[in-house]
């Protein structure tokens, strides 16, 4: 299990990304469409004034069962340990252990 503080911090980041998503996208669109370098610089400064945790790339995929941040399979949202355990127990439909 991951620390509760880390899981809560990740939830806080997710909320902040949702809150500032529209504003960030508008500024980025404006930045891409502008040809004037000075105007681009000003728009970039506005983007930098947004909270750091509002950037979507700061979010981390976490296992929803344990909160583990690494080796998370996107299809299931589970880390490799839980995925293996649940697959052996037959809790994941359509997942079978391969053998050759």
GICORLIN-V681226 format. One record per residue. N is the residue number from 0. RES is the residue in one small letter. SS is DSSP state (H for helix, E for strand, C for the rest). Layout:
N | RES | SS
N | RES | SS
//
This chain:
0 | x | C
1 | x | C
2 | x | C
3 | x | H
4 | x | H
5 | x | H
6 | x | H
7 | x | H
8 | x | H
9 | x | H
10 | x | H
11 | x | H
12 | x | H
13 | x | H
14 | x | H
15 | x | H
16 | x | H
17 | x | H
18 | x | H
19 | x | H
20 | x | H
21 | x | H
22 | x | H
23 | x | H
24 | x | H
25 | x | H
26 | x | H
27 | x | H
28 | x | H
29 | x | H
30 | x | H
31 | x | H
32 | x | H
33 | x | C
34 | x | C
35 | x | C
36 | x | H
37 | x | H
38 | x | H
39 | x | H
40 | x | H
41 | x | H
42 | x | H
43 | x | H
44 | x | H
45 | x | H
46 | x | H
47 | x | H
48 | x | H
49 | x | C
50 | x | C
51 | x | H
52 | x | H
53 | x | H
54 | x | C
55 | x | H
56 | x | H
57 | x | H
58 | x | C
59 | x | C
60 | x | C
61 | x | C
62 | x | C
63 | x | C
64 | x | C
65 | x | C
66 | x | C
67 | x | C
68 | x | C
69 | x | C
70 | x | C
71 | x | E
72 | x | E
73 | x | C
74 | x | C
75 | x | C
76 | x | C
77 | x | E
78 | x | E
79 | x | H
80 | x | H
81 | x | H
82 | x | H
83 | x | H
84 | x | H
85 | x | H
86 | x | H
87 | x | H
88 | x | H
89 | x | C
90 | x | C
91 | x | C
92 | x | C
93 | x | C
94 | x | C
95 | x | C
96 | x | C
97 | x | C
98 | x | C
99 | x | C
//
